[in-house]
């Protein structure tokens, strides 16, 4: 009689890939030194993510779906990112750097639901009851109907969950929970996967949502959120500079809603509060005339946001000019700079170019291309852009300005914030008909430069002369210099 033995597999801490033998680099995500050994027993082959039981083959048309009522939190920003509220039986992972505010926003969510008469359990493997009580007092949380458990053993946690049967469970954090059935330390790939699997089984069987808090370290050595992304229903990332009071919540995965939504919060002494007018947050100056600065209208899910693009071009002192992008895709910066140099004959090949999105916002859509292009030209020739103008458009390799989605929403947001003029793609002139803004429809980047940068300051020697030249003269002078 043959006896089954446990076997060792290797799991990547970055992407969760499983390979039969150790390799220096993960074959899936190509990261180095991320494979960790995991002992897999034969009984684990029957483990599933969902509750076990007989499964029948059936047609999709015969499947009945009950109307799922989502639970709303006190934060409209959190509800937006979740897709409209908390879905019963969902497993949500909230990840972020240590000290970014994960525990604060989760405790505030629990307190609101407890005030609504729901039974909430907050499980902490990092803090004692006294520490959580001090945070609750700072956040002005009474704590009634909000239960606390300081425990790191998964079997004990599940036992207490069966006794209490709460309406919501928060586990802070998933790296501290361990199972005695897995012979490894807490926080390893094996422990994190096993504990998450068991919590998911319990959540699906009872229909109770479970929130997991996870850490992301700088070197990525802790196996946490990246391994769990394939297991949980929703993955939220809380981002922001610890020196800044503002935080941005993004959905990297959402089985119940869009992954394009963002939530914006401000952290103060009373905890996390929603930032209702987010566009004003990312406009550091409005009314000032600053060369190298333009305003763009970006779209984050269903929310239009106005942001300031800052560009600085300076003659390089290195053999290879540098390109630095903060808040935008580096490849888009390289593309736009190449188009300007080729189509407008502006010598950016000898210039260091620095692009920054004010306020810490990350813009991932191509609609910011035209704003970047105008900011570069504005900085290169010291030509200030009209502060009451918003720029919208994608730039193609031929120098053409391409259409962008949901133009009407972007224009309405710009009008609400007091902007008077908008530079838009010529192909969408009909779509913007009826907009209260003064529209300048452009087909190429060169046409956008002529319309958006109408005046350029002249210099004579070391003294600045308060005279202005037209944009056409500026472009003609560029050609003459070449």
Buried (B, 14 or more C-beta within 10 A) or exposed (E): EEEEEEEEBBBBBBBBBEBEEEBEEBEBBEBEEBBBBBEBEEEBEEBEEEEEEEEEEEEEEEEEEEEEEBBBBBBEBBBBBBBBBBBBBBBBBBBBBEEBBBBBBBBBBBBBBBBBEBBBBBBBBBBEEEEBBEBBEEBEBEBEBBBBBBBBBBEEBBEBBEEBEBBBBBBBBBBBBBBEBBEBEBBBBBBBBBBBBBBBBBBBEBEBBBBBBBBBEEEEEBBBBBBBBEBBBBBBBBBBEEEEBBBBBBBBBBEBBBBBBBBBBBBEEEBBBBBEEBBEBBBBEBEEEBBBBBBBBBBBBEBBBBBBBBBBBEEBEEEEBEBEBBBBBEEBBEBBBEBBBEBBEBBBEEBBBBBBBBBBBBBEBBBBBBBBBBBBBBBBBBBBBBBBBBBBBBBBEEBBBBBBEEBBBBBBBBBEBEBBBBBBBBBBBEBBEEBEBEBBBBBBBBBBBBBBBBBBBBEEEEEEEEEEBEBEEBBEBBEEEE
